[in-house]
């Protein structure tokens, strides 16, 4: 479709039609922009093909009822953009252009429809503290200085680091200072930065719980570290088997089994770290949520110089915020901050300031307490249901946002049945380092009780009841 | 200081003092927590040394006026945390613990005090549209669904991608669709992701303007690409010299010289990309800010299938937001989204939704227009000042947030003088690929006119006047 404008020069109407330009509809100040837009569109859609000569500015101005200066300015603009060509003494022509972009259809990600979200790691978004967040945002913006909208601190906002150092000391027993806290864009980034720093310091292997979180093992492996399995039993990770010089652990509530690391093992781990100059990466992913009593304090307090403590707002407020933190041994602060700066300069500022405000005003604590009560009740409902299905054995202490239930029944068939009923949850097998190994190992389901609203959770339990019964 | 508790067992008063515990001040529900806190602190501060035997629960309960069960529960908690040891038939003792953390003094970053910010890249934070941001936040939160606080889309929120596709088409002539837009945490991350994807596809070299942005060359080099210089003259980058298969350019307003890429070179660049299957990375870092007339459209429209268009909110709203975007050729969407997901899963959601709301309600356009007028006036003031210093030659078209002024005077001495007077600005030399090369090359100052408030800018100009005169 290379219709040549010049070939229809005797006929004025088609030109105006070609331009789809209704000058009457445009205010005086927008006529040049309107003409440019019409010319650009005609060129891109092929109505004005490459090499086509455009009418003179005088002719087009007369035809469209525009001032000649307007048309000249529009032509100049498009020449500057490279869409039109002008040569002394010759007509303005359309430049040679690439073919227009074919519409890009994003490949659909195949996913079954989820009616009941029993995923293990996401909190109840319907309980997001909208009002508190908005109030804190208003306060933060009201007192913001101009520099707060400028470049940020790669280590994180001092306000948030101070709030977290106090909060983590108070609620998790973490021994740290604002200078040792680093803000990241979530635990996923935290573990990536730590793995990069370890690799750069000559570490080649990192031990991680088996079973444990698959995604984080992948992050570590991409950083060039070999991941060694640490077996898990009813007392948590068997840390007496450690051979690597760094280990990623969930001591307060092992993921996914839900058991806390036994006190003897906590001490053994601290000795190991001191003896071997090893590093413990403590993933305190749901330490805020012990339902029966005050949580076991973070392991970090036993070996603060050998532990990188990791937390985030993902389980308390939501992963959408992308706010995570590290409490680091002094010698790791600088390398991790440098890695953070290399990765993405710094984490966005407003969210950090709002979270600091929520912590300082105790709105964060109130929110966590309310969530804990809600999840505690839901966990009881879930365990009551599991009691009715004796072929499932729940594990772990009353804590967190999920329960692991192991079974001798075939895990794949159970997961398929859940998917059929629109239930989203996870299987245990895929969390093992080698999912294909140990065929006699029991399968299991990770059943989250936080991701839905209260109402949705009850409906989800009904569906789960049906899935487990069949 | 290893005072042994058991050695003072005959004396009750010191125990209570050691614990710093005023039970009377604690409500009934907080007594266990208070005791735990006091014990924990005493252990950490060395007042209770390793191996010290604790009094029996009965004795301590009596001494402190607490129920025995409260003391037992507190001991149990600290045993679970590994701070205390208990053995059948023996007294509870303090566990062996590592030395307490030495306070970490963050090494001070040496930086002269900045009185006048004439840095080239930051917008006026005092003009941040606080009210509009807050209104948009309220609306976004009011209509948020629970899932909005859950895991995000690695490609970016559909609302923001749709808003940007329309906005970029309207204001920058970018030819794209929401499916081709990817949201990142700023241009710094955008260029890192692109470099990673290029390297993974076998590309080994990337050309970049000389002079040009040093930081971004470093990002590209870290991804494993060799960076080749593209010389810049008064018509922009000399793209006819390209030998690499990818090039990073600032076609609308070359950084730092401020000249737009000549129309002939735009066309030559598009032909090169088509002919060689090359990729143009268009850094449209300040395309919103053409002060004299409507901006030259983005180069991307000339070669949409061969251009990765990059923009961000850093120059319009502020870098603190960490919001950037890419409009990509269809074949690059999937690899870049996968790289983004590997890097940090996805960009935080609330900021994306708020920006989409600002764009959709035209508050963003209004803000940019107001900023443009402000910067235009400031640029005129700066150029009037430069007119009084004939040994400085300003370059570039009326656009952007900075002006480059070259000079035959010694750049290092000028920068030192500016620093003395508390003026923050940048030199030209460090933006060259090889700052040591070409000793005859003129030096220059990059003078930003956006980073301060209006009032601060006038004072900064006075200081600059003094620096250039001396």
Interface residues (C-beta under 8 A of the other chain):
Chain A: X32 X33 X36 X40 X44 X73 X77 X79 X80 X81 X82 X83 X85 X95 X96 X97 X98 X99 X100 X101 X102 X103 X104 X105 X106 X107 X122 X123 X124 X125 X126 X128 X130 X133 X134 X137 X138 X141 X142 X144 X145 X146 X147 X148 X149 X150 X151 X152 X155 X173 X175 X176 X177 X179 X180 X185 X186 X188 X189 X192 X222 X260 X263 X266 X267 X270 X271 X274 X293 X294 X296 X297 X299 X301 X302 X303 X304 X305 X306 X317 X318 X319 X320 X321 X322 X323 X329 X330 X333 X334 X342 X343 X344 X345 X346 X347 X348 X349 X350 X351 X451 X452 X453
Chain B: X32 X33 X36 X40 X44 X73 X77 X79 X80 X81 X82 X83 X85 X95 X96 X97 X98 X99 X100 X101 X102 X103 X104 X105 X106 X107 X122 X123 X124 X125 X126 X128 X130 X133 X134 X137 X138 X141 X142 X144 X145 X146 X147 X148 X149 X150 X151 X152 X155 X173 X175 X176 X177 X179 X180 X185 X186 X188 X189 X192 X222 X260 X263 X266 X267 X270 X271 X274 X293 X294 X296 X297 X299 X301 X302 X303 X304 X305 X306 X317 X318 X319 X320 X321 X322 X323 X329 X330 X333 X334 X342 X343 X344 X345 X346 X347 X348 X349 X350 X351 X451 X452 X453
